[in-house]
Amino acid sequence: MKTFYAKKTDFTREWVLVDAKDMPLGRLASQVAARLRGKHRPIYTPNLDCGDFVVIVNADKIVLTGKKHDNKIYNWHTGYPGGIRALTYGQLLENTPDKMVWLAVKRMLPRNKLRKQYLGKLKVYAGTEHPHTAQQPKAIKLTK
């Protein structure tokens, strides 16, 4: 019996719309990362990008469970000496909720050469409006 490897001609990419309202951040990020990789397909191949395009709306209405709103900290470095910066996830949610969701999904993806392609198919918006109506995204319901 031979192992099946999918080719680019074996599948078609879909556009999927996800409503992030009242969804926990980690659950949303893990399910979206699996959808971007194509792990929901029976012909999933790890060395091929066979995932869908994902549009996330209502990123500003996402839920942080427990005390993550105040205690969890997002750190980054500017590149200059003494340039460490930090924000709590509550501050990040108020300022740029779309960036917070994008970072959570990015960190759920594997760190390999396909990561950039996966993130290119992810579109995150803070409100309900998005410019991808021409692609006719199919609304799906993720588990809470």
DSSP file (Angstrom, degrees, kcal/mol; ACC not computed):
  #  RESIDUE AA STRUCTURE BP1 BP2  ACC     N-H-->O    O-->H-N    N-H-->O    O-->H-N    TCO  KAPPA ALPHA  PHI   PSI    X-CA   Y-CA   Z-CA
    1    1 A M              0   0    0      0, 0.0     2,-0.3     0, 0.0     0, 0.0   0.000 360.0 360.0 360.0 131.2    0.0    0.0    0.0
    2    2 A K        -     0   0    0      1,-0.0     2,-0.3     0, 0.0     0, 0.0  -0.641 360.0-112.3 -94.8 150.4    1.4    3.4   -1.0
    3    3 A T        -     0   0    0     -2,-0.3     2,-0.4     1,-0.0    -1,-0.0  -0.628  31.4-127.9 -79.6 136.1    1.2    6.6    1.0
    4    4 A F        -     0   0    0     -2,-0.3     2,-0.5     0, 0.0    -1,-0.0  -0.727  24.0-173.5 -88.9 129.9   -1.0    9.3   -0.5
    5    5 A Y        -     0   0    0     -2,-0.4    40,-0.1    40,-0.1    39,-0.1  -0.992  21.3-130.4-121.1 125.5    0.4   12.7   -0.9
    6    6 A A        -     0   0    0     -2,-0.5     2,-0.3    37,-0.3    38,-0.0  -0.378  17.1-152.1 -72.9 151.2   -1.9   15.5   -2.1
    7    7 A K    >   -     0   0    0     -2,-0.1     3,-1.7    41,-0.0     4,-0.3  -0.740  33.2-101.8-114.1 168.2   -0.9   17.8   -4.9
    8    8 A K  G >  S+     0   0    0      1,-0.3     3,-0.5    -2,-0.3    -2,-0.0   0.739 121.7  56.5 -63.4 -21.5   -2.0   21.4   -5.5
    9    9 A T  G 3  S+     0   0    0      1,-0.2    -1,-0.3     3,-0.0    -3,-0.0   0.548  90.4  74.6 -86.7  -7.0   -4.5   20.2   -8.1
   10   10 A D  G <  S+     0   0    0     -3,-1.7     2,-0.3    33,-0.1    -1,-0.2   0.596 101.5  27.9 -83.0 -10.8   -6.3   17.8   -5.6
   11   11 A F    <   -     0   0    0     -3,-0.5     2,-0.4    -4,-0.3    -1,-0.0  -0.949  64.5-137.1-145.9 162.5   -8.1   20.4   -3.7
   12   12 A T        -     0   0    0     -2,-0.3     2,-0.3    38,-0.1    -3,-0.0  -0.967  27.0-120.8-121.8 142.0   -9.6   23.9   -3.9
   13   13 A R        -     0   0    0     -2,-0.4     2,-0.3    39,-0.1    39,-0.1  -0.586  26.1-155.8 -82.0 142.1   -9.3   26.6   -1.3
   14   14 A E        -     0   0    0     -2,-0.3    39,-2.6   124,-0.0     2,-0.5  -0.760  16.1-123.2-110.9 160.7  -12.4   28.0    0.3
   15   15 A W  E     -a   53   0A   0     -2,-0.3   123,-2.9   121,-0.2     2,-0.4  -0.930  31.2-167.0-102.6 128.1  -13.0   31.4    2.0
   16   16 A V  E     -ab  54 138A   0     37,-2.5    39,-3.1    -2,-0.5     2,-0.5  -0.943  11.3-151.0-122.0 135.5  -14.3   30.9    5.6
   17   17 A L  E     -ab  55 139A   0    121,-2.4   123,-2.3    -2,-0.4     2,-0.5  -0.927  13.2-170.0-108.2 126.4  -15.8   33.6    7.8
   18   18 A V  E     -ab  56 140A   0     37,-3.1    39,-2.4    -2,-0.5     2,-0.6  -0.968  13.9-148.1-119.2 127.2  -15.4   33.2   11.6
   19   19 A D  E     -a   57   0A   0    121,-0.5   123,-0.2    -2,-0.5    39,-0.2  -0.855   8.5-168.3 -93.7 117.3  -17.3   35.4   14.1
   20   20 A A    >   +     0   0    0     37,-2.5     3,-1.7    -2,-0.6    43,-0.2   0.318  37.9 135.4 -89.8   8.3  -15.0   35.8   17.2
   21   21 A K  T 3  S-     0   0    0      1,-0.3    41,-0.2    36,-0.1    -2,-0.1  -0.408  82.9  -6.5 -64.3 127.2  -17.7   37.3   19.4
   22   22 A D  T 3  S+     0   0    0     39,-2.2    -1,-0.3     1,-0.2    40,-0.2   0.723 100.2 136.7  60.2  27.5  -17.7   35.7   22.9
   23   23 A M    <   -     0   0    0     -3,-1.7    40,-2.5    38,-0.2    -1,-0.2  -0.851  60.5-114.1-100.7 138.0  -15.0   33.2   21.9
   24   24 A P  B  >  -d   63   0B   0      0, 0.0     4,-2.2     0, 0.0     5,-0.2  -0.480  26.6-126.5 -65.7 141.8  -12.0   32.4   24.1
   25   25 A L  H  > S+     0   0    0     38,-1.6     4,-2.5     1,-0.2     5,-0.2   0.900 103.6  47.3 -60.7 -46.5   -8.8   33.6   22.5
   26   26 A G  H  > S+     0   0    0      2,-0.2     4,-2.3     1,-0.2    -1,-0.2   0.889 112.3  48.3 -66.8 -39.9   -6.8   30.3   22.7
   27   27 A R  H  > S+     0   0    0      2,-0.2     4,-2.0     1,-0.2     5,-0.2   0.917 113.2  48.1 -67.0 -42.0   -9.6   28.1   21.4
   28   28 A L  H  X S+     0   0    0     -4,-2.2     4,-2.4     1,-0.2     5,-0.2   0.940 112.8  48.7 -60.9 -47.1  -10.3   30.5   18.5
   29   29 A A  H  X S+     0   0    0     -4,-2.5     4,-2.2    -5,-0.2    -2,-0.2   0.890 111.7  47.9 -63.9 -40.9   -6.6   30.6   17.6
   30   30 A S  H  X S+     0   0    0     -4,-2.3     4,-1.8     2,-0.2    -1,-0.2   0.896 114.2  45.7 -69.8 -38.4   -6.0   26.8   17.7
   31   31 A Q  H  X S+     0   0    0     -4,-2.0     4,-1.7    -5,-0.2    -2,-0.2   0.877 114.3  48.2 -72.2 -36.2   -9.1   26.1   15.6
   32   32 A V  H  X S+     0   0    0     -4,-2.4     4,-2.5    -5,-0.2    -2,-0.2   0.890 109.6  53.4 -69.2 -38.8   -8.2   28.8   13.0
   33   33 A A  H  X S+     0   0    0     -4,-2.2     4,-1.8    -5,-0.2    -2,-0.2   0.903 109.0  48.9 -62.7 -40.4   -4.6   27.6   12.9
   34   34 A A  H  X>S+     0   0    0     -4,-1.8     5,-2.2     1,-0.2     4,-1.2   0.881 111.6  49.5 -65.5 -37.1   -5.8   24.1   12.1
   35   35 A R  H  <5S+     0   0    0     -4,-1.7    17,-1.6     2,-0.2    -2,-0.2   0.879 109.5  51.6 -68.6 -38.9   -8.1   25.4    9.4
   36   36 A L  H  <5S+     0   0    0     -4,-2.5    15,-0.5    15,-0.2    -2,-0.2   0.863 111.3  47.6 -65.5 -35.7   -5.2   27.5    7.9
   37   37 A R  H  <5S-     0   0    0     -4,-1.8    13,-0.9    -5,-0.2    -1,-0.2   0.734 112.9-119.1 -77.6 -22.8   -3.0   24.4    7.7
   38   38 A G  T ><5 +     0   0    0     -4,-1.2     3,-1.5    -5,-0.1    -3,-0.2   0.673  66.5 141.0  92.6  19.4   -5.7   22.3    6.1
   39   39 A K  T 3 < +     0   0    0     -5,-2.2    -4,-0.2     1,-0.3     5,-0.1   0.590  63.3  68.4 -73.1  -8.3   -5.9   19.7    8.9
   40   40 A H  T 3  S+     0   0    0     -6,-0.5    -1,-0.3    -5,-0.1    -5,-0.1   0.570  86.2  86.8 -82.9  -9.2   -9.7   19.6    8.6
   41   41 A R  S X  S-     0   0    0     -3,-1.5     3,-1.1     1,-0.1     9,-0.0  -0.649  77.9-135.7 -91.2 146.0   -9.3   17.9    5.2
   42   42 A P  T 3  S+     0   0    0      0, 0.0    -1,-0.1     0, 0.0    -3,-0.0   0.703 105.9  56.4 -71.1 -16.9   -9.0   14.2    4.7
   43   43 A I  T 3  S+     0   0    0     -5,-0.1   -37,-0.3     7,-0.1   -33,-0.1  -0.015  76.6 156.3-103.1  30.6   -6.2   14.7    2.2
   44   44 A Y    <   -     0   0    0     -3,-1.1    -6,-0.1    -5,-0.1    -5,-0.1  -0.332  20.1-172.2 -58.9 130.7   -4.0   16.8    4.6
   45   45 A T    >   -     0   0    0      3,-0.3     3,-1.6     1,-0.1     5,-0.2  -0.995  18.5-146.5-127.0 123.8   -0.3   16.7    3.7
   46   46 A P  T 3  S+     0   0    0      0, 0.0    -1,-0.1     0, 0.0    -2,-0.0   0.777  95.8  50.4 -65.5 -27.7    2.1   18.3    6.1
   47   47 A N  T 3  S+     0   0    0      2,-0.0     2,-0.4    67,-0.0     0, 0.0   0.258 104.3  69.0 -95.0  14.6    4.6   19.6    3.5
   48   48 A L  S <  S-     0   0    0     -3,-1.6     2,-1.2   -11,-0.1    -3,-0.3  -0.990  81.1-124.3-134.0 139.5    1.9   21.3    1.4
   49   49 A D        +     0   0    0     -2,-0.4   -11,-0.1     1,-0.2   -12,-0.1  -0.702  47.3 150.8 -82.5  98.1   -0.2   24.4    2.1
   50   50 A C        +     0   0    0     -2,-1.2    -1,-0.2   -13,-0.9   -13,-0.1   0.044  32.1 117.4-117.7  24.8   -3.7   22.9    1.6
   51   51 A G        -     0   0    0    -15,-0.5   -15,-0.2   -14,-0.1     2,-0.2  -0.219  60.0-106.7 -88.6 179.6   -5.6   25.2    4.0
   52   52 A D        -     0   0    0    -17,-1.6     2,-0.4   -39,-0.1   -37,-0.2  -0.539  30.9 -99.7-100.7 165.6   -8.4   27.7    3.5
   53   53 A F  E     -a   15   0A   0    -39,-2.6   -37,-2.5    -2,-0.2     2,-0.5  -0.741  41.6-157.1 -80.3 133.9   -8.6   31.5    3.6
   54   54 A V  E     -ac  16 122A   0     67,-2.3    69,-2.7    -2,-0.4     2,-0.5  -0.969  12.4-168.3-122.8 126.9   -9.9   32.6    7.0
   55   55 A V  E     -ac  17 123A   0    -39,-3.1   -37,-3.1    -2,-0.5     2,-0.5  -0.966   9.1-163.7-112.1 120.8  -11.6   35.9    7.7
   56   56 A I  E     -ac  18 124A   0     67,-3.3    69,-2.6    -2,-0.5     2,-0.3  -0.919   9.1-176.3-107.7 125.5  -12.1   36.7   11.4
   57   57 A V  E     +a   19   0A   0    -39,-2.4   -37,-2.5    -2,-0.5    71,-0.2  -0.766  59.6  34.7-115.4 164.8  -14.5   39.5   12.4
   58   58 A N    >   +     0   0    0     69,-2.2     3,-1.3    -2,-0.3    68,-0.2   0.875  61.6 156.3  60.1  42.6  -15.5   41.0   15.8
   59   59 A A  G >   +     0   0    0     66,-1.8     3,-0.9    68,-0.3    67,-0.2   0.734  67.6  63.9 -68.1 -21.2  -11.9   40.6   17.1
   60   60 A D  G 3  S+     0   0    0     66,-1.4    -1,-0.3     1,-0.2    67,-0.1   0.617  96.8  57.2 -77.4 -11.0  -12.7   43.3   19.6
   61   61 A K  G <  S+     0   0    0     -3,-1.3   -39,-2.2    65,-0.2    -1,-0.2   0.067  78.2 129.4-105.7  23.5  -15.4   41.2   21.3
   62   62 A I    <   -     0   0    0     -3,-0.9     2,-0.4   -41,-0.2   -41,-0.1  -0.386  54.1-125.6 -77.3 158.0  -13.1   38.3   22.1
   63   63 A V  B     -d   24   0B   0    -40,-2.5   -38,-1.6   -43,-0.2     2,-0.6  -0.883  12.5-159.4-111.9 134.7  -13.0   36.9   25.7
   64   64 A L        -     0   0    0     -2,-0.4     5,-0.2   -40,-0.2     2,-0.1  -0.965  22.4-143.2-107.8 120.1  -10.0   36.4   27.9
   65   65 A T    >   -     0   0    0     -2,-0.6     3,-1.3     3,-0.1     4,-0.1  -0.395  58.7  -1.6 -83.2 159.4  -10.7   33.9   30.6
   66   66 A G  T 3  S-     0   0    0      1,-0.2     3,-0.3     2,-0.1    -2,-0.1  -0.335 122.4 -36.0  66.5-142.3   -9.4   34.0   34.2
   67   67 A K  T >> S+     0   0    0      1,-0.2     4,-2.8     2,-0.1     3,-1.1   0.073  99.5 115.3-103.8  22.4   -7.1   37.0   35.1
   68   68 A K  H <>  +     0   0    0     -3,-1.3     4,-0.8     1,-0.3    21,-0.6   0.787  63.9  70.9 -63.0 -26.8   -5.4   37.1   31.7
   69   69 A H  H 34 S+     0   0    0     -3,-0.3    21,-1.5    -5,-0.2    22,-0.3   0.855 118.6  16.2 -58.2 -35.6   -6.9   40.5   31.1
   70   70 A D  H <4 S+     0   0    0     -3,-1.1    -2,-0.2    19,-0.1    -1,-0.2   0.739 131.5  42.3-108.7 -31.4   -4.6   42.0   33.8
   71   71 A N  H  < S+     0   0    0     -4,-2.8     2,-0.3    17,-0.1    -3,-0.2   0.824  88.5  86.1 -94.3 -33.0   -1.8   39.5   34.4
   72   72 A K     <  -     0   0    0     -4,-0.8    17,-1.9    -5,-0.4     2,-0.4  -0.526  64.2-158.5 -75.4 133.7   -0.8   38.1   31.0
   73   73 A I  E     -E   88   0C   0     -2,-0.3     2,-0.6    15,-0.2    15,-0.2  -0.923  14.5-148.9-121.1 136.7    1.9   40.3   29.4
   74   74 A Y  E     -E   87   0C   0     13,-3.6    13,-2.0    -2,-0.4     2,-0.3  -0.922  24.9-168.1-101.2 118.2    2.9   40.7   25.8
   75   75 A N  E     +E   86   0C   0     -2,-0.6     2,-0.3    11,-0.2    11,-0.2  -0.796  14.0 162.4-108.8 148.3    6.6   41.6   25.5
   76   76 A W  E     -E   85   0C   0      9,-2.0     9,-3.1    -2,-0.3     2,-0.4  -0.969  28.2-129.5-153.6 165.2    8.7   42.8   22.6
   77   77 A H  E     -E   84   0C   0     -2,-0.3     7,-0.2     7,-0.2    -2,-0.0  -0.960   3.8-150.4-122.9 136.8   12.1   44.4   22.1
   78   78 A T        -     0   0    0      5,-2.1     6,-0.1    -2,-0.4    -1,-0.1   0.704  45.5-111.9 -78.1 -20.2   12.6   47.5   19.9
   79   79 A G  S    S+     0   0    0      1,-0.5     5,-0.1     4,-0.1    -1,-0.1   0.267  85.3 105.4 103.9 -10.3   16.2   46.6   19.0
   80   80 A Y  S >  S-     0   0    0      3,-0.1     3,-1.9     1,-0.1    -1,-0.5  -0.677  86.8 -84.6 -98.5 156.9   17.8   49.4   21.0
   81   81 A P  T 3  S+     0   0    0      0, 0.0    -1,-0.1     0, 0.0     0, 0.0  -0.395 118.9  10.8 -60.3 131.5   19.6   48.9   24.3
   82   82 A G  T 3  S+     0   0    0     -2,-0.1    -5,-0.0     1,-0.1    -2,-0.0   0.706  91.5 134.3  73.4  20.2   17.1   49.0   27.1
   83   83 A G    <   +     0   0    0     -3,-1.9    -5,-2.1     2,-0.0     2,-0.3   0.037  18.2 136.3 -95.4  27.6   14.3   48.7   24.6
   84   84 A I  E     -E   77   0C   0     -7,-0.2     2,-0.3    -6,-0.1    -7,-0.2  -0.596  32.2-173.1 -74.9 132.8   12.2   46.1   26.2
   85   85 A R  E     -E   76   0C   0     -9,-3.1    -9,-2.0    -2,-0.3     2,-0.3  -0.905   5.7-170.9-126.4 153.8    8.5   47.0   26.0
   86   86 A A  E     +E   75   0C   0     -2,-0.3     2,-0.3   -11,-0.2   -11,-0.2  -0.999   9.4 179.3-148.6 143.7    5.5   45.4   27.6
   87   87 A L  E     -E   74   0C   0    -13,-2.0   -13,-3.6    -2,-0.3     2,-0.1  -0.985  29.6-120.7-136.3 146.6    1.7   45.6   27.4
   88   88 A T  E  >  -E   73   0C   0     -2,-0.3     4,-2.2   -15,-0.2   -15,-0.2  -0.491  30.7-113.1 -78.7 161.5   -1.0   43.6   29.3
   89   89 A Y  H  > S+     0   0    0    -17,-1.9     4,-2.1   -21,-0.6   -20,-0.2   0.784 117.7  59.4 -67.7 -25.2   -3.4   41.7   27.1
   90   90 A G  H  > S+     0   0    0    -21,-1.5     4,-1.7   -22,-0.3    -1,-0.2   0.913 107.7  44.8 -66.2 -42.6   -6.2   44.0   28.4
   91   91 A Q  H  > S+     0   0    0    -22,-0.3     4,-2.5     2,-0.2     5,-0.2   0.892 113.3  50.6 -66.8 -39.4   -4.3   47.0   27.0
   92   92 A L  H  X S+     0   0    0     -4,-2.2     4,-2.0     1,-0.2     8,-0.3   0.874 108.2  53.1 -65.7 -36.7   -3.6   45.2   23.7
   93   93 A L  H  < S+     0   0    0     -4,-2.1    -1,-0.2     1,-0.2    -2,-0.2   0.866 112.6  44.4 -66.0 -36.7   -7.3   44.2   23.4
   94   94 A E  H  < S+     0   0    0     -4,-1.7    -2,-0.2     2,-0.2    -1,-0.2   0.901 122.5  35.7 -73.2 -41.2   -8.3   47.9   23.8
   95   95 A N  H  < S+     0   0    0     -4,-2.5    -3,-0.2     1,-0.2    -2,-0.2   0.973 137.4   0.2 -80.7 -57.2   -5.7   49.3   21.4
   96   96 A T     X  +     0   0    0     -4,-2.0     4,-1.5    -5,-0.2     3,-0.3  -0.684  60.7 167.2-137.7  80.8   -5.3   46.7   18.6
   97   97 A P  H  > S+     0   0    0      0, 0.0     4,-1.9     0, 0.0     5,-0.2   0.824  80.0  58.0 -66.8 -29.6   -7.6   43.7   19.1
   98   98 A D  H  > S+     0   0    0      1,-0.2     4,-2.1     2,-0.2     5,-0.1   0.879 105.5  50.0 -67.7 -35.5   -6.9   42.5   15.5
   99   99 A K  H  > S+     0   0    0     -3,-0.3     4,-2.6     2,-0.2    -1,-0.2   0.874 107.7  54.4 -67.9 -36.8   -3.2   42.3   16.2
  100  100 A M  H  X S+     0   0    0     -4,-1.5     4,-1.9    -8,-0.3    -2,-0.2   0.918 111.5  43.6 -63.7 -43.8   -3.8   40.3   19.4
  101  101 A V  H  X S+     0   0    0     -4,-1.9     4,-2.2     2,-0.2     5,-0.2   0.903 113.1  52.5 -67.7 -41.0   -5.8   37.7   17.5
  102  102 A W  H  X S+     0   0    0     -4,-2.1     4,-2.4     1,-0.2    -2,-0.2   0.908 110.3  48.1 -61.1 -42.8   -3.3   37.6   14.7
  103  103 A L  H  X S+     0   0    0     -4,-2.6     4,-2.2     2,-0.2    -1,-0.2   0.882 109.6  52.6 -66.1 -38.2   -0.4   37.0   17.2
  104  104 A A  H  X S+     0   0    0     -4,-1.9     4,-0.7     2,-0.2    -2,-0.2   0.918 112.7  44.0 -64.5 -42.2   -2.3   34.2   18.9
  105  105 A V  H >X S+     0   0    0     -4,-2.2     4,-0.8     1,-0.2     3,-0.7   0.899 111.4  54.8 -68.5 -39.7   -2.9   32.4   15.6
  106  106 A K  H >< S+     0   0    0     -4,-2.4     3,-0.8     1,-0.3    -2,-0.2   0.893 107.0  50.2 -59.8 -40.9    0.7   33.0   14.5
  107  107 A R  H 3< S+     0   0    0     -4,-2.2    -1,-0.3     1,-0.2    -2,-0.2   0.653 105.6  57.2 -76.1 -14.0    2.0   31.4   17.7
  108  108 A M  H << S+     0   0    0     -3,-0.7    -1,-0.2    -4,-0.7    -2,-0.2   0.627  92.8  86.4 -86.1 -14.4   -0.2   28.4   17.2
  109  109 A L  S << S-     0   0    0     -4,-0.8   -75,-0.1    -3,-0.8     2,-0.0  -0.522  91.1 -97.9 -84.8 153.2    1.3   27.7   13.7
  110  110 A P        -     0   0    0      0, 0.0     2,-1.5     0, 0.0    -1,-0.1  -0.365  32.2-117.4 -68.8 150.4    4.5   25.6   13.3
  111  111 A R  S    S+     0   0    0     -4,-0.1     2,-0.2     3,-0.1    -4,-0.0  -0.628  73.7 105.5 -91.2  80.6    7.7   27.5   12.9
  112  112 A N  S >  S-     0   0    0     -2,-1.5     3,-1.2     0, 0.0     4,-0.4  -0.740  87.9 -76.3-141.9-170.7    8.7   26.4    9.4
  113  113 A K  T 3  S+     0   0    0      1,-0.3     4,-0.4    -2,-0.2     3,-0.3   0.686 122.8  59.6 -71.0 -17.7    8.8   27.8    5.8
  114  114 A L  T 3> S+     0   0    0      1,-0.2     4,-2.3     2,-0.1     3,-0.3   0.599  80.7  87.1 -84.4 -11.0    5.1   27.4    5.3
  115  115 A R  H <> S+     0   0    0     -3,-1.2     4,-2.4     1,-0.2     5,-0.2   0.877  85.9  52.6 -58.3 -40.3    4.2   29.8    8.2
  116  116 A K  H  > S+     0   0    0     -4,-0.4     4,-1.3    -3,-0.3    -1,-0.2   0.878 109.9  48.9 -64.8 -37.7    4.4   32.9    6.1
  117  117 A Q  H  > S+     0   0    0     -4,-0.4     4,-0.7    -3,-0.3    -1,-0.2   0.892 110.4  51.3 -68.1 -39.5    2.0   31.3    3.5
  118  118 A Y  H >< S+     0   0    0     -4,-2.3     3,-1.2     1,-0.2    -2,-0.2   0.938 110.6  47.8 -61.1 -46.7   -0.4   30.4    6.3
  119  119 A L  H >< S+     0   0    0     -4,-2.4     3,-1.1     1,-0.3    -1,-0.2   0.760 102.3  64.2 -69.7 -23.4   -0.4   33.9    7.7
  120  120 A G  H 3< S+     0   0    0     -4,-1.3    -1,-0.3     1,-0.2    -2,-0.2   0.721 100.9  52.1 -69.3 -20.1   -1.0   35.3    4.3
  121  121 A K  T << S+     0   0    0     -3,-1.2   -67,-2.3    -4,-0.7     2,-0.5   0.382  91.8  93.5 -95.3   3.0   -4.3   33.6    4.2
  122  122 A L  E <   -c   54   0A   0     -3,-1.1     2,-0.4   -69,-0.2   -67,-0.2  -0.860  50.3-177.9-102.0 127.1   -5.5   35.0    7.5
  123  123 A K  E     -c   55   0A   0    -69,-2.7   -67,-3.3    -2,-0.5     2,-0.4  -0.989   4.7-172.4-124.7 122.2   -7.5   38.3    7.6
  124  124 A V  E     -c   56   0A   0     -2,-0.4     2,-0.4   -69,-0.2   -67,-0.2  -0.954   3.5-178.7-121.8 133.3   -8.5   39.7   11.0
  125  125 A Y        -     0   0    0    -69,-2.6   -66,-1.8    -2,-0.4   -65,-0.2  -0.987  25.8-144.1-133.3 141.1  -10.9   42.7   11.5
  126  126 A A  S    S+     0   0    0     -2,-0.4   -66,-1.4   -68,-0.2   -65,-0.2   0.856  84.7  38.7 -72.7 -36.0  -12.0   44.4   14.7
  127  127 A G  S    S-     0   0    0      2,-0.3   -69,-2.2   -69,-0.2   -68,-0.3  -0.152  97.2 -93.4-101.0-163.3  -15.5   45.1   13.6
  128  128 A T  S    S+     0   0    0    -71,-0.2     2,-0.3   -70,-0.1   -71,-0.0   0.657  94.7  90.8 -88.5 -16.7  -18.1   43.3   11.6
  129  129 A E        +     0   0    0      2,-0.0    -2,-0.3   -72,-0.0   -71,-0.1  -0.591  48.4 167.6 -84.2 140.0  -17.2   44.9    8.3
  130  130 A H        -     0   0    0     -2,-0.3     3,-0.4   -73,-0.1   -73,-0.0  -0.986  38.8-130.6-147.4 151.5  -14.7   43.3    6.0
  131  131 A P  S    S+     0   0    0      0, 0.0     3,-0.3     0, 0.0    -2,-0.0   0.194  87.7  86.9 -88.0  18.2  -13.7   43.9    2.3
  132  132 A H    >   +     0   0    0      1,-0.2     3,-0.7     2,-0.1     4,-0.2  -0.021  44.9 113.3-108.7  30.5  -13.9   40.2    1.3
  133  133 A T  G >   +     0   0    0     -3,-0.4     3,-1.2     1,-0.2    -1,-0.2   0.780  69.7  65.8 -71.7 -24.7  -17.6   40.0    0.4
  134  134 A A  G 3  S+     0   0    0     -3,-0.3    -1,-0.2     1,-0.3    -2,-0.1   0.790  96.5  55.9 -67.1 -26.1  -16.7   39.4   -3.3
  135  135 A Q  G <  S-     0   0    0     -3,-0.7    -1,-0.3  -121,-0.0  -120,-0.2   0.546 104.7-134.8 -81.4  -6.8  -15.1   36.1   -2.4
  136  136 A Q    <   -     0   0    0     -3,-1.2  -121,-0.2    -4,-0.2    -3,-0.1   0.963  22.8-150.2  52.1  66.0  -18.4   35.0   -0.7
  137  137 A P        -     0   0    0      0, 0.0     2,-0.5     0, 0.0  -121,-0.3  -0.399   9.0-126.1 -68.2 141.4  -16.9   33.5    2.5
  138  138 A K  E     -b   16   0A   0   -123,-2.9  -121,-2.4    -2,-0.1     2,-0.3  -0.768  22.8-127.9 -89.0 123.8  -18.9   30.7    4.1
  139  139 A A  E     -b   17   0A   0     -2,-0.5     2,-0.3  -123,-0.2  -121,-0.2  -0.555  30.3-173.9 -74.8 129.9  -19.7   31.4    7.7
  140  140 A I  E     -b   18   0A   0   -123,-2.3     2,-0.5    -2,-0.3  -121,-0.5  -0.891  20.4-131.4-122.9 156.5  -18.7   28.6   10.1
  141  141 A K        -     0   0    0     -2,-0.3     2,-0.2  -123,-0.1  -123,-0.1  -0.932  19.6-155.9-109.5 121.1  -19.3   28.0   13.7
  142  142 A L        -     0   0    0     -2,-0.5     2,-0.2  -123,-0.2  -114,-0.1  -0.630  26.3-102.8 -92.5 155.5  -16.3   27.1   15.9
  143  143 A T              0   0    0     -2,-0.2  -112,-0.1     1,-0.1    -1,-0.1  -0.521 360.0 360.0 -78.4 142.9  -16.7   25.2   19.2
  144  144 A K              0   0    0     -2,-0.2    -1,-0.1  -121,-0.1  -117,-0.1   0.450 360.0 360.0 -87.3 360.0  -16.4   27.2   22.4
